[in-house]
Amino acid sequence: MLATAFLAASIIARLVWDTLTVNGRNFVDLHVYRDGSAGLADGSLYLFTYAGETDFALPFTYPPFAAVVLYPLSLVPWDLVAIGWQLATFAALYACVVLALRLCGSTTDVYAIAALWTAPAIWCEPVRVTLDYGQINVFLMLGTLAAITWARTDRGVLAGGALIGLMAGIKLTPAITGLWYLAVRRPLGAAAAAAAFVFTVLGCLLLFPDVTRTYYGTLFGDADRIGPVEAVINQSLRGTLSRFAGFDVGTGWIWAAGVIVATVVAIVAWRSVADALGVLLVVQFLGLLISPISWVHHWVWVIPLAIWLVHGAGARRRGSRAVLVMWLLVAGLGIPWLLRVTIEYGPHPPAALEAVLGAAWPVATLVTMGWMIATRSMRGTDSVDARPAEVVAAAVVVDDRVLLARRAHPVELAGKWELPGGRVESGESHAVAVHREIQEELGAEVEAGAPVGSSVSLPGGLTMYAYLARLRSGTPEALEHLDVQWFTADELRELDLDEVVPADRDWLPHLCAVLDDARVGGTG
């Protein structure tokens, strides 16, 4: 109840703020969505420019499929559109927090915790500006998180990929999520996304040929049409580098070098995280860096990042609280907007200071990726000599089913099923290591039992041992894996061995025998 009251108070305060401040109900982007899409039928879609008071001209800059989706707004009175959009944004933000918590493995009091997160999130810079402008990016983030959540099943991979493609047809930026499907070895999702996007293009080409040719033939890639690239509120690499250079670097060698560096850092960071949400955050922040325009309100992904740092796999890394504090300062202070105010009303800061402070979001992103890489490396370095060369795996059995987890890393094993587990720490017994690893990886408590089959030799001189395990408390969740799933003996027998981690394959017959005995015992 207190959490709900806190969220309600935050929403009410925001609505009061809208009423009392000049730009509180600016809704310039919502005007563009509504008024611009009305020009779809008569072919004037890309001739539209918002006539209200703005810092620069605001034409309809989105693909024609966006106008198809948003056209119904032009049929509804403006006041209803405005309040409905705002309330829907609050609801979508709350839903994003719920999904992020679930992707982190949270199962207890999720809705109350989500309310406690959403209440302050409304006031961080990206969300605040999203609400000011009536932007669509919170809805796109919700669709992306939903797609990743669905990816735990093969059918969900296709549905989620199709959703990503449709969203890319509305606004191109969600297309970067296709890299997530490739990174986690779910290429069917990327293929579904590409097919759905092509569907939006061909469908619009068939129904609205002139405006579709105009967008994809003339306007596509024209960043200047979206707004001034050098503006301090553009927090992409191109905007940041342009402010340092003193001119728009365009897509020349300066920008290309920055993109190469950011991409390399992102790839190494991706290889340093092992959970679905962590990989998604790396992909989304890479997209924000390499996009020509990344206004401050596009950075709403800072909310799932903060949740990952507190509730997810990021929380188990050294220095996570320092990274969280850094993002709270960046998102809470709103450095680009403070700079914009001083630029507009004075005193105008020196160009060098504007360039340095105006790089807040890209710098914080690269620092975060560097931290991901460093903490992964530190963990590996610390463990080389100190820990025994032993690995334990847990065959968690409930009734006549055993739990397998789908790996996220390394690349050659991503997407394959395994018994969850990990390295034995110094001074630990195998039973204690099984308990600790399952608590860290699955968020559940187990008790180790009899060994399964024989030990297995791993690269690097490691030896892996598997043990039956009894679930004592909690519900296993994929905290560091892509998915977890319960298998019966018959389902294990039907598994393609290529879908199983090589080191675990020899244990399958032993597990089938255990599950067959459990089934016979249960029916007897």
Steps between C-alpha positions, in 0.01 A plus 500: 500500500780744587676426172181561304438823690856612426452439129160670498646804676782518245254485208276765655802724563600459137151597379505805727844587363358483149231750593729748674802508266535647153634189327323244718245432230713587203421168325676616182577146385147384570376788284730376222371144541136605495497791258768368269348155456178665384685580178543133414178481297563803276874444456612806699659294780856617440398857418369545855684720748370564851380859524528538879780665695818287482876554498524368144267376226330169575391314187364145500828306502375146551444217247159491329393198705514726806234720339285191438521404867457854633234616255209414737631771736404762240137391533485561876467843670835638605428519874407130512812408303724703731375366832459148367855495365642627826314249716595222259866607532481467879351152461758398239787617722364293788467198271860549384618491861299183568651324197852616588458364853377168364792481259723551805332200662287686756188304596406636843307827541579592139205738461575688822869527415406618150287778651794611716723516192249668270418785738849661491563385141228739384729788598830390348602704196416257215153416637427857602578627152309210343193612693563865409509423128247217488772272355453136402825349628361354826248300295780376274705399803201310634460313172870413498497367858188298420669353192805395702277348766317296235832376358515225760298277267546432128152632420570806714823563309306537176222709656749726677712540189191595299412758765848651473462523122163671528640750751793568266237582238369767739838635604825356367687485831350170633664323206825487702332230713556258214860485625373359830349201324828440320705548818303238691488255210130547421534593131136416423404805704724725290356344183144557624586862582643556152197336336254709702686821417502412130125434530447856632699644209334293227153548650542877504651492153188324376250723679685833508763480224586871474573570867682167537731577208556847640608369838715205397625661180568862601470556874648179640816576701458878490592585860484876438126470440456361852673791669837673555758223546734720707227592753606410853184293550625262228700252705607267220865455404442713192359783710777471759783488247345790306505721809868420558583560133294817477308377194275212401738209436229328297577139414863568414813343642469665844155354554600166345799473736274571798249238385775240458633566850150489652415180314818324612440606861138382477600160360749443781243621754240263355743212545544612862132467596309175513133584545230597251436848643870579528556415134192705403631805686834482319317480165263789576772732629713421195202602287473828689869570442510430127167655407543841328250654742450380859304769680507480878148354505623202296711387796207353694701174506673641806200371702552127417873557545448628855276201577765263361760665724286452811298182440673322213833347411664843511441518875739209553791686342752700695436875476138474388386758754755753372373450146143543622588826677666628182181439301280650771704819477497507119129422467392695806687824442415519132835644393409552131186688597687716751745585225215576263349743750831684545551511123153645448480740794867554589767511595605299197765245606832483311492259207754269663295476820184442301669218308636332813185524713284432196659157463342374824288217362750352252780518757283333766413229247863428411596503869224247571610270218860531619387406850322193363820395326723575800287320757475194278877503451567555870283204589692278262841628612426460869388143452796360301721398791274526802220259410522125455475375142154356564154584364167377635169463319158445657231269365204657680223238495139565597261204463596346163660809341851646498593864450727603213623852428572655158845660491561858392880475470754433361406542134566138408269376779234772495148360468597146608349322801705410807474405865551830686805538723845652520848507653571375849644777717796453732403315817159393368369147493318391186169507687555860613607601147182347351285692749679829435509474121131416467408784734709742291393374157138400562396683817395175671637286783588135442661219694759287320453124496653202321745545210382457141719279282872561481699822509573678172824666391473859381746727317755675718559202725158524668293205612121517526280297734121475487271438798132439544346789692178539694316833472457639851355846435441758230406479134797458262533795261746575219714762675818430302362279222271564207236260626428213737267210423382180667547176301353153544701189410315471168573863417868449582512206262350715223758777544742540212848453650616802303267705722680380815835624634753228401628452855148414624400250230637190673280571801173486306456119522559513876247780538244309292541199728452716810187662355358162388543367855334813639204458265459132589527579868242777467245284323559205726 
